[in-house]
């Protein structure tokens, strides 16, 4: 399957600061990608769908001004958590969509801890 | 609304025993269903999809529209099957995940 990387894998920040998470597709290009959030012992919840070159579509209840998504190219997307608060602490996972069946290929995730 | 339910948080079996991880869904249209697996410290990866009717690593899953179920089965569990398993439904390219079942296979 395709390889997707995320950076950083783990980040700790102070409340009120902003954090940027990068998601890269290493061996294929994709126009559509997704950002998920996973709380401990909970399922993955879709935050937003992003198409390269256009604005992201956010799921209900997800603040677009707080979670800024930039799908800069067919292999790179970033998620910026602005003015982070402790309740934003979570595991953030990205995926790129590709292949003949529009399969999603997932990154390894980024654990964000806001103090 | 689309919903995926996995009633078991943990399923613990001995090596060689049969395994069935339950998944029920709620969807108004014709569903596309998947099973994803996450091994310890690894990323989520696709295990199988209902449309291909394949068997991967000895696992199979049959879509039962009457019971709205897509249970994952394996006749003889192996220790390396220990992992987190997520059932998912695809709707308009978006995946809706269940809460996952942790499978623990003991020697």
Interface residues (C-beta under 8 A of the other chain):
Chain A: X1 X4 X32 X34 X41 X42 X43 X44 X45 X46 X49 X93 X97 X101 X102 X103 X104 X106 X107 X108 X109
Chain B: X9 X42 X43 X44 X45 X46 X49 X51 X86 X93 X94 X95 X96 X97 X98 X99 X100
